Amino acid sequence: MGERGGSSGHVSGSSRAGQDRASILVEGQRVVQKRTIEAGYTFRYPTIDGAMDDLVEITI
């Protein structure tokens, strides 16, 4: 008596990874490729808006 169904209060590794992924989806993830930019690389689509505009562009 007094023992709960196996809950130790610890979060398993896979559960924690799921929480991390969920926060990325909800809060977003902003990554700046500092070394890549410093090396002179130019991104074709520096923003998601530009990438999505090109993706859904319809040519008639």
C-alpha positions as CSV (number, residue, x, y, z in Angstrom):
1,M,0.0,0.0,0.0
2,G,1.2,3.6,-0.6
3,E,3.0,2.8,-3.8
4,R,1.9,4.4,-7.1
5,G,1.9,2.6,-10.4
6,G,5.6,2.8,-11.1
7,S,5.9,6.6,-11.3
8,S,9.3,7.5,-9.9
9,G,9.1,11.2,-10.9
10,H,11.8,10.8,-13.5
11,V,11.3,11.5,-17.2
12,S,12.6,8.8,-19.6
13,G,15.0,9.8,-22.4
14,S,12.5,9.1,-25.1
15,S,9.8,11.1,-23.3
16,R,12.1,14.0,-22.8
17,A,13.1,14.0,-26.5
18,G,9.4,14.1,-27.3
19,Q,8.9,17.1,-25.1
20,D,11.9,18.8,-26.8
21,R,10.4,18.2,-30.2
22,A,7.0,19.4,-29.1
23,S,8.5,22.7,-27.8
24,I,10.2,23.2,-31.2
25,L,6.9,22.8,-33.0
26,V,5.0,25.1,-30.7
27,E,7.7,27.7,-30.0
28,G,9.7,27.4,-33.2
29,Q,13.4,26.9,-33.7
30,R,15.7,29.7,-34.8
31,V,19.1,28.5,-35.9
32,V,21.8,30.8,-37.2
33,Q,24.5,29.1,-39.3
34,K,27.3,31.5,-38.1
35,R,30.3,29.6,-39.4
36,T,28.6,28.9,-42.7
37,I,27.7,32.6,-43.2
38,E,31.2,33.6,-42.1
39,A,32.7,31.2,-44.8
40,G,30.7,33.2,-47.4
41,Y,27.8,30.8,-48.1
42,T,24.6,32.5,-49.2
43,F,21.4,30.7,-48.5
44,R,19.0,30.6,-51.4
45,Y,16.1,31.1,-49.0
46,P,17.3,32.9,-45.9
47,T,13.7,32.9,-44.5
48,I,11.0,30.3,-44.4
49,D,8.6,32.8,-46.0
50,G,10.8,33.0,-49.1
51,A,11.2,29.2,-49.3
52,M,7.4,28.7,-48.9
53,D,6.6,31.4,-51.5
54,D,8.9,29.6,-54.0
55,L,7.5,26.2,-53.1
56,V,3.8,27.1,-53.7
57,E,4.5,29.4,-56.7
58,I,2.1,28.4,-59.6
59,T,3.2,29.1,-63.1
60,I,0.5,29.3,-65.7
